[in-house]
Amino acid sequence: MAQVLTFIGKGGVGRTTMAIAAAKRLAQQGERVLLACQDPSPVMGLRLGQPLGLTPVEIAPNFEAVQFSAPNLITQAWEEVKAREAKYLRFPVLKNVYGQELGLFPGMDVALALYAIRGYNLSGNYDVIIYDGAGDLNTLRTLGIPDTGSWYIRRFRNVMLESDLGRAVSPFIQPITSAILNVSWSWDNFANQPTEETQELLNEGKNAIADPQRVLAYLVTDDQREAIALAQYYWGSAQQVGVSVGGVLWNRVNPSPEQAQDFLPIPSTGLPTLAGDNWDALLAALPNFRDTDHIPKPLTIDTAAREVKIFLPGLTKNQVKLTQYGPELTIEAGDQRRNIFLPPPLTGQSVKGAKFQDHYLIISL
């Protein structure tokens, strides 16, 4: 499987420059690289010296690039939806709705791009896929879709199974499914089988997000106070969705010891200004993107010690809220909410204490 590498930070600090530089550096090291660009404008093509299209084009040895088109991606995704519907329904209802006429809601372009990246990953043609997107909170939320979607399926399926409505309709499921579907399900099968493929897809995404060798982000900033503050905020927000952050790239500046201290324990790398079309100095200064041993885990659950540790750097105690309404823990931080599924023997256990210490929220059960 390829490693998906992305860059997050304030607009204008050089995220796209870092993405191109990383692609060049990794390709020179023998890695098969795909640079995936979210921006539909011709800017990336101008910077690479070659127009980009909807399919990967070769930029240099081991280096290909592709430009995503949201309308094209939604058309492809809709055909897959129709194929799945036809798999189950005897009389498909979506066959007369065409992907070419579908509109896009905000945020769909990022989700579609990440789904397309999954396809390139499964192809086996690349060792590293570099995603040059918006690099903001919406990108992080989209990366958190596997965890959030898994929670919705898990919780609402159980709610339906245990409800009076579920018990009332259960005797009718078998005859109804026999009449309209290509398969015949009992109530138990109906509650699980239709979501099984989706759950497997979400679990695949969750496993990828949890492994920095498969999904890794780098913060990008310069010496502007606002850019530094936003990078710290995005750092904590990335941990909320389980995305590992490998380090901080300081574009066009060498950070002071105090600035680097604020991002410990991840390393800070000062980078020179790009000199026209001469990338050599910038490429030589880049860190080793394959080195992930130093990265703190966003979430650690110690069942023996009955302790849960969530790494939330860049956030203060007042910005973190812990609640427990159901069998899981809910953490609100970085304008995001995350539900933590507790494994046995911690399942259903009440919180006995919590403290915020050294960037960690430490919960005792």
Secondary structure, DSSP 4 states (H G I P E B T S, - for coil): -PEEEEEE-STTSSHHHHHHHHHHHHHHTT--EEEEE---STHHHHHHTS---SS-EEEETTEEEEE--HHHHHHHHHHHHHHHHHHHBSS-SSTTS-GGG----TTHHHHHHHHHHHHHHHHT--SEEEEES--SHHHHHHHTHHHHHHHHHHHHHHHHHHSHHHHHHHHHHHHHHHHHBSS---HHHHHHHHHHHHHHHHHHHHHHHT-TTTEEEEEEE-S-HHHHHHHHHHHHHHHHTT-EEEEEEEETBPPPHHHHHTTTTS-EEEEPPPBTTB-HHHHHH---TT--TTPPPSEEEETTTTEEEEE-TT--GGG-EEE-SSSSEEEEETTEEEEEPPPTTSTTPPP-EEEEETTEEEEE-
